[in-house]
């Protein structure tokens, strides 16, 4: 078909052969073979040159359409292989969604506008059955919240520091907190660590409040005396602007950081879209680590 279209454009075997990088005899044999295959003349040849027959005009028009479709198909295959086209469905727990998703998706929307991202933000208890059922390709959450299962692949994206976050001017920062008690905020029950609450016990006004919406958690921390158990990565900009502050290191045996993990089914190959997102998440975590170190 490419030989056919090239000759129809040039109406010269020598010029069409040059365009195609073929010898003139090779192009002649190709066109003759095509005419024999379809059982009709597509070109007339005489001393005046080469011209399309009426049947040839119909065939060339169809060949051009098919070649355009083939070129589009090859382009689509290349883009899909690079994670630039298609669809990727995945889940995020509230903390990584708030911390990683905007920056990662901003980069991917710019780099791969033809790739459809379908994201669900829920707690791990809701994400787990979606992964097992194949409704999502992967989900991201803190380590240690999923059941041990041989069919699941867990890959570390990076470490998040455990941080106690309070507003600017909080009594714990000014020292004006003798015999005071403050609400404690969590994003999920899974973040409740006994050692952490041993450290907070003398300040806590009752049991912790579990709120999965990060916008609400940020607002409450900025406008009340609550202590938010989270990660500095989740409010890096507010910490840099000194709107929020991190309390000193925990003094108990509580872990100082936790691993953020991407979970997927071991039996399922990872799509190019997932691989690109995984890279974007890791770059975001590294960027936050560098920014807070500075």
Secondary structure as GFF3:
##gff-version 3
##sequence-region A 1 294
A	DSSP	alpha_helix	2	10	.	.	.	ID=ss1
A	DSSP	alpha_helix	13	20	.	.	.	ID=ss2
A	DSSP	alpha_helix	24	38	.	.	.	ID=ss3
A	DSSP	beta_strand	43	46	.	.	.	ID=ss4
A	DSSP	beta_strand	49	52	.	.	.	ID=ss5
A	DSSP	alpha_helix	54	81	.	.	.	ID=ss6
A	DSSP	beta_strand	85	92	.	.	.	ID=ss7
A	DSSP	alpha_helix	94	96	.	.	.	ID=ss8
A	DSSP	pi_helix	97	101	.	.	.	ID=ss9
A	DSSP	alpha_helix	102	111	.	.	.	ID=ss10
A	DSSP	beta_strand	114	121	.	.	.	ID=ss11
A	DSSP	alpha_helix	124	132	.	.	.	ID=ss12
A	DSSP	beta_strand	138	142	.	.	.	ID=ss13
A	DSSP	beta_strand	152	161	.	.	.	ID=ss14
A	DSSP	beta_strand	163	167	.	.	.	ID=ss15
A	DSSP	alpha_helix	171	174	.	.	.	ID=ss16
A	DSSP	beta_strand	184	186	.	.	.	ID=ss17
A	DSSP	three_ten_helix	189	191	.	.	.	ID=ss18
A	DSSP	alpha_helix	194	200	.	.	.	ID=ss19
A	DSSP	beta_strand	209	210	.	.	.	ID=ss20
A	DSSP	alpha_helix	214	223	.	.	.	ID=ss21
A	DSSP	beta_strand	227	230	.	.	.	ID=ss22
A	DSSP	three_ten_helix	232	235	.	.	.	ID=ss23
A	DSSP	alpha_helix	236	240	.	.	.	ID=ss24
A	DSSP	beta_strand	244	246	.	.	.	ID=ss25
A	DSSP	beta_strand	257	265	.	.	.	ID=ss26
A	DSSP	alpha_helix	272	293	.	.	.	ID=ss27
###
